[in-house]
Amino acid sequence: MLPPLAQPPTGTPPLMEDEKHKFRNAFVSVWLQWLVALWTAVRGPANTAPPVNSAAAGTLGQLAFDQNFLYVNVGVNKWKRIPLNNF
């Protein structure tokens, strides 16, 4: 004898695609705020003057930002940047 067909789950319906994106974006935003707060507590406040190039003077862990990028120093005088996009 075949087992009965599975019944659909009851309760909260699955998130729609737009709701998933909103949740993900909110989660990432909160996560980044938490990360910057933690980093500030450990390393001191971010330097608001961004580096002029990827080999500009800086120390490991230093942060900087401008309107378009978050800059992270990943080694002595070695910078990486992350674009800041609207969502």
N, C-alpha and C positions, 0 to 999 in steps of 0.2 A: 504494500500500500504506500502511496506517495504521501510525504508530509504536507501539512497545510501550507498554503502560500503565506509568506511573511506579510504582516500588516504594516502599513506605513507608520512611521513614528508619530506620536501625538505630542502636543505642546508647541513650543516655539518653532515657527517655520524656518528653514535655512535662510541665511542672509542672501539677499539679492546682490548681484554683481556690484552695483553702485554703493550699496551699504558696506560691502567688503572693502572697497577702496577707501571709503570715508573712515572706516574703522582702522585700516592699515595706516592711513595718513595721520590720523589722530594719535595712534600708537607710536609712530615714528617721531612725530613732533614732541610728544611727552618724553620719549626715550632720549632724544637729542637734548632737551632741556635738562633732564636728569644728568646726562653725561657731562654737559657743560658745567652744571652746578657741582658735580663731584670733582671734576677736573679743577675747577676754581678753588675748591676747598683744599685740594691736595697740592696743586702747583701754583696757586695765586691767580689773579684775574687775567683774562685774555688781553693781549696787547692789541689795541684797536688800530694800530698802524700796520697795514699789511706789508709783507716783504716785496721788494721791487722786482725780484726774480727768484728762481728756485734755488739759487746758491747764496742768497742773502744771509747776513749774520743772524744766528739764532741758536737756541739750545733745545735739546731733545724735550719734547712735550709742550713747547710753547705754542699758543694758539693766537691767531689774528683773524680779523674778518673785515670785509667791506660790503658794499651793496650786492655783489655778485658771487662772492666766494667765502668759504671758511678755509683758512690756511692752517695746516698742522705741520710742525717741525718734527721730522722723523729721524733726525740725526744732526750732528753738528753741521750747521750751514746747509741743510738739505730740507727743502719744503715740498709738501704736496698740497693740493687744493681740491676742495669739494664744491661743485656749483650749488648755489642756492636758487631753487626754482619755486615758482608759485604753484600751488595745487588747489 
